[in-house]
Amino acid sequence: MAAGSEVSSHLTLEATAAGNQGQHVKPFTPEKAKEIIMSLQQPAIFCNMVFDWPARHWTAKHLSEVLHGKQIRFRMGMKNTDTVPQFETACSYVEATLEEFLTWNCDQSSDSGPFKDYDHSKFWAYADYKYFVSLFEDKTDIFQDVIWSDFGFPGRNGQESTLWIGSLGAHTPCHLDSYGCNLVFQVQGRKRWHLFPPEDTPFLYPTRIPYEESSVFSKINVVNPDLKRFPQFQKARRHTVTLSPGQVLFVPRHWWHYVESLDPVTVSINSWIELEEDHLARVEEAITRMLVCALKTAEDPHNTRAWLNPTEVEETSHEVNCHYLNGAVAAFLDHYKTSKGVEIQALRTSKENLQKEDLNTCNRMEMEGTMAAIKQEAESLFGPDLVPVTLRSKETPSEGGGIFESDGKDFVDKDGKHFAKLFCADRQQTMSTSDNAGVDQMASNSAPAPSQTFISTDDLLDCLVNPQVTRMVAQLLLQGKSL
């Protein structure tokens, strides 16, 4: 299907739903939407769910009027594509109003103003991670314009959301979020998402430098990878989708993502949904924080900005981090004291079982007995109102013009297998090589270049705070405290 007809098709669907005799008819009830979010293990696009949200009209121009005169911090990055990711520590920052941003973004050159040192043809600007509670602190009524309760989360609105406003080329480096799952509402412009499943973590070369709580970054620029330095990345399974206005993307827990703005102005709203697994994840993050801060501060106590992400503004002293770790452990144990104790019991397993849990392997007999039911249920969910983000073939070029990199319909292949690569059959095959892949990845991270004969602090940290390692340490720590 041509890109234009594909866009038209989905816009028509949305318009039809919005204008159905004046009735607000949505394809999923809040209860069903939440059921999908809590059970689906691959990214998917919700269509026709937000046509009546007031925030549907939050263009950058509208927001500039709402936030008239308010100073916002923009991250400035280069449009040229290098093989090295543009981490936030390497970017410069500008304090400006949305009016000033829009003037600069229209390529109206000026010798004055906050953007005067940034050639619009060479730079992009991104107002990212803007929490509503800070941005609209004196306009809290506007929180009601975002209605996440339609997705089964009563009372959730803009108060639990963040706003993202960017120019063409603005992007976030490839990373995974340690906590929760993610719902992203595209308001203005289009964004292309490159997503990779959790099982491919060894192929993404994870790093915690720069350090930001809840963000595990990839060393790779996934749109221009250095395959000589990171050869394992060729094994990663890239899922791509271009998110258009009026659509909501569901990003499951621990899916890697790289997000880039495709239009002159993009506006997005997102909300991270808390999950039961976050209790353990917070312990893992506290361990990571303590190790990273201890080693990097010891290495250079006067230059924390070189490794601490600009979003991290809290103290990094060892005393503070010890308190942080103890708080995370206490919260985990308190939470499960009042529950059925399932997680505590799970922590009292052998090393072999812990490894199996960490790698999410499936029992072969259970897999064979449940695959038919999983396949049938998954296929029944997808259609014009819930479209899977599909695996991109190796031959597909990265630049695509349609809403979906596949047409959003052919989500069953010729053998009848669902594209959801995280189902047990695909996961079993993938994880059969993950043990070695993890070792290979860590070795490759630390492997010195021909002229490099020493191991750096960052090399050591890549091993010590590798997600698989911190998961094992957290489980052992909690196991000892719960006995």
N, C-alpha and C positions, 0 to 999 in steps of 0.2 A: 504494500500500500504506500502511496506517495505521502511525503511528510505533510503536505498541505491538507490532503483529504483525511489523514489520520487526526490532525489537530481539529479539523472541522467536525469529524465524527464525535470526538469526545466532548467538544463544546456543545454540540447538538444534544448529546445525552444529558449534559448538565442543564441546559436551557429547558429541555423537556421536563426534567424533574422539577425545576423551579417553577415552571409555568403550568403544572398539571392542575388546571382548573382552580388555581389559587391555593391549592392544598400543599402543605409542606410534606411531601412524600420522600422519605429517604430509604435507600435500599437495605439498610441495616438498623435494627433497633439498638439503643445503647447497650443492652445486655448482649446482643449477638456480636456487636463490634468489639466489646471487651473480651468476649470468648475467643474471637479470632486473634486479637492482639496477644492474649495470654497463652495461646496454643501454637500459633504459626511460628515456624522456625526459619522462615526465609523472608526477605524484604518484599513488600507488596504496596501497591498504590490503591488507596481508597478514592473513588470518584463519587461525585454527587452527594457528598456528605456535609458540605459547608456553604451551600448556595445561599443560605439565609443568615449567615454570620455577618454582623456589622463589620467585622475586621476584614471581610472580603474586599472592602473599598479602601483599605489602608495603603494607598500608593505612597511613594516617598514624598510626592507633592502634598498630599493630604497631611502626612505626618509632620512635614515642615511647618504647616500652619498650626497644627495641634501643639507642637513643641517649639513654637516661635521663639527664637533667641536663645534656646538652650544649647549649651556647649556639649558636644559629644566627641568621644575619642575615636578617631579613625586610624586603622592600621594601614600603612602604605607599603605596597610591594611592587616589584618589577614585573612588567608584562613578559619580558623575555623568559624563555623556558630553559632552565639549566637542569643538569642531572641531580643537583643537590636540592633537597626540599627547602622552601622558604619558611623556616621556622619563625615563630613570633619574636624570638630573641634577636633575629637578624633584620627585623623590620624597623622602620621609623614610625613615629606616631604624630598625629596632628589633632589639635583640639579645634573643632569648628562646628558651626550650626548646619542643619540640614539644608538651609537655603544656600549657604556657601558651598556645600558639597554639590548641590544640583547645578549651581552656576559653573563651577569648575568642570563638572561632568559633561556639561554642554559644550565643552572645549572653548569656553570664552576666556581666552588668555588674559591674565591680569598681572601687573607688577606688584600688586599688594594682596593682602589677605593670607589666610593660613596655608593655602595650597600653592603659594607663589613659587616655591622651590621644586614643584613636582610637575613635570611635563605630562599632560594628560595622555599623550600618545605613548608614553613610556611607563607610566605608573597606573596602578589601580588603588582604590580606596575601599576599606571594609570597616563598617561599624558592626562588629560581631560580639556575640555573647552579651547583649544589652538586656539586663534583667528589667522586666516591667516595673518591679517595685522601686527601683532606683530611677528609671527613666521617667516614669509617670508618677513620681512620689506625691505630687500635689493634684493629680488628676485620676484618682483611684477608681472613679466611676467607669473609666475606659476599660477596666479589667473585664467587664461584662461583655465586651465586644467579641471575646474569644470564648467559645463554648465547648471545651473539651468534654463536658458532661455528655455530649452527643456520642462519645466513644466509650461510654460506660464508666466514667469517673465523676461521680456526683460532686458538685461544688468546685471542680477544677476549672479555672478560667485563666485570664491573663496574669493573675497573681503568681501562678506557677509556670510562667513562660519567659522566653527570651526572644528578642528581636534582632534580626540580621538585615543590614542594608549595605549593598555593595555595588560597585561599578563593574564593567566588563572585565573579566579576567580575575576578579577577586576570588580567592579560594582559601580553604583550610588544608593544611598538610594531612596526609593520610594518617589516621589514628583510629583507635577504638576507645569507647567509653567504658570505664570500669563499672559504673553503676547503671542500673536500669535499662529500659528500652526507650526508644525515641519516636515521637510523632512530630512530623514536620509539615506545616501548612504553607504552601507556596502562594503568595499573595500577588506579587508583581514580577514580571520577567520569568526567565527559565533558568534552571540550574541543572547541570549534569552531575549525577552521582555515580561514582565508581565504588563498588562494594565488594568485599571479600569475606568469606565465611570464617568463623572462629578457628576451625580446624586448619586453616592456612596460615595461622600465626607464625609458625617457623619460617615460612617463605616470605614474610613481610619484614623480617629483620627488626624485631621490636627493640625500642630503646626508651629509657626514661630521662634522657637528656635531650632537650630541655625538660626539667621536671615540672609537672603540673598534676595536682591531685586529680585522679579519675581519668587521666588521658595517657594512653600508651601510644607513642608515636612510632611511625615506621621510618627507617633510615632512607627509604626509597622515594624518589619522585615518581609516582606510579604512571604519570602521563609522559615521562621521558626517563625511563629507568636506565641505570648503568648496570647492564647485565654482566659485564666483566667483573665488577666488584660484588654484585649480588646475583649470582647465577641461579640460586634457588627460586628467585621470583618468577621464573618462567613456569613453575609448577602451580602458581597461584591461580585460582579460578575467579576471574573478574566478572561481576554482574554489573550491568550499566543500565541507567534509565535517565531520561531527561524529564524533570519534574516541571509541570506547567501550572499557571495560576488556577486556583480552585481545586487542586489535587492535594491529598495528604499522603505522605510517605511514612510507612511503618518500617523502622529499622530495629531488628531484634537485638537482643543482648549480645554484646561482644562482636558484632559485625564491624569490620574495618570499613572506613569510608573516607573518600577524598571528594570534596564538593567544589565545583567551579561555576561561576556566574557566566552565562552565555549571552546576556543582553545588557544594554547600556546601564539599566538600573534593575536591581533585583531586591525584593523584600520577602523575607520568610519569617515565620513564627514557629517556634518549637517548644515542646515540653517533654522533659524526661520523666518517664513513669517508673516509680519505685517498684522493685521486685524483692521477693523473699531472699534471693541470693545476695542482695546488697549487704546483708549483715556480715557475711563472710568476706565479701569484697572490701569492706571498710577496714577489716583487720589486715588484709593483704596490702591495702594502700598505706596503712600506718607503718607497717614493716618497711615498705618501699621508701616512704618519706624519711624514716629514721636513718636508713642506710645511705640513701643518696645525700642527704644533708650532712651527715657525719663525714663521709669521705670527701665530698666536694668542698665543704667548708675547711676541712683540714688541708686540702690541696691548695686552696687560695682563699683565705678568710676575708679578703677585702674586695672580692669580685663576684659576689653572688649573682649579679645580673647576667653573667656569662652563661649560667646554666639554669637559673630559676626563671620559669616562664613569667612574663609580665603580669599574668592573671593571678599569680601567687603573691599575696601581700602580707601574709601572716609571718610571725617570727619563725625562725628555723633553728633555734638553739636546741641542743640535745635534751635539755630539761623539758622544754615545751613538747618536743616530739615523744619523749617517754610518757608524758602525761596523755598525749594524744593516743598512743598505742594502748595504754592501760584503759582509757575510756572506751576505745573500740572493742577491746576484749570483754570488758565488763558489760557493755551494751549487748554484745552477742550472747553472752551467757545468761543475762537477765531476760532477754527476749525468749530464749528457748526453755527457760525454767518454767514459764507459764504456758508453753505449748506442749505438744505430744512428745517432745524430746527426740524427734526423728533425726534432726541434724546432729545432736550430741551423740546419739547412738552411732550415726554414720562415721563420726570421727574416731570411734573405737574400733576401727578396722585395721587389717594388716596393711603393710606397705604396698603389697600387690594390689589390694582393693582400692587403696587411695589413688594409685597410679591409674587404675582403670576408670575411677570416677573423674579424675582430672582430665583424662583424654576423651571422656564421653564415648567410650566404646559400647557397643551393643552386644548382648548375648545372642548368639546365632539362632537358637531355637525361638527366643522371644521375637527376634526380628522376622523370622519366617512366618510366625503366627500372627503378627500384627501388620505386616506390610500391606496386605490387601485392604484392610480396614483404613489404614492411614492414607493410602492412595485414593480410595473412594471418597473419603471425607475431604481431602485436600482438593480434589478435582471439583467437588460440588461447591466449594467456596468461591472458586475463581470464575470470573465472567466479566461483563462490561463494567461492573461497579467495584470489583476487586481484582486487580491485575498483578500477576507475579512479576517481580524483577528478575529477568532470566539471565542465565549464564551466557556470556558473550563468547562466540567461537573465536578461535585464535586468528581466523582470517578476517574477522570484522574490523574495519578501521575504527580508530578511536573517535573520529569526528562523525556524528550522525545528526540528521536533521529532524527526525520524527520525535513524537512524544515518547515512544518506547523504542529501545534499540531493537527489540523484536516487535512484532505487530500486536503483542499482548493477547493473542488468541491461541497460537500454537504452543500451548504449555504442556502438551503431551507429545512425546516423540513417537517415532514409528514403531517402537517396541512397547509403547504404552507406559513408559516410565515417566514419572513426574519430574519436572525440572528441579524440584526442591532437593538440592544436593545434600542437604543436611539430614534427610531421612536415613534411617539406619543402614539400608543397603549401600548407599553411597558413602556414608560415614565409615562403615566397616572397612571398605576398600581403602579409603583415604588414610585412616588411622593405622593401617597395617604397616605404613612406612613412617608414621609420625615420630616414633621413638628415635629412629636414626636421623630423621629430618631435624628434630630439635637439637641433637648433638651437632649435626653438620652446620646448622644455622649459627649456633653459639661459637663453634670453631671458626666459621667464616667471619663472624663479627670481630673476633679477636685476632684473626690471622694478620700478621704484619705484612706491609708492603715490602718489596725487595730491599728498600733502603731503610726500613724501619725495623729495629731490633729490640724494642722495649714494649712492655705492656703498660698502657696508660690506665689512669683511674677509670675512665669511661669504658675501656675494654673490660675491666674487672666488674664494673657495675652492670654491664650488659648481661653478664652471667649471673651475678648475685641477685638482681631484681628482674630477671627474666620471668614473665608471667607464670610459667610452669613451676619455677623454683619458689616464688613467693606463695603460690597456692600450697605447695607441700609444706613450707615453713609454717604458714598460718594454721594448717590442719594439725601439724605436730604440736604447735604451741597451744592450741585450743584443746587438743586431746589431753595434754598434760594438766591443764587447768580444770578440766571437767571430770577427771577421774576421782 
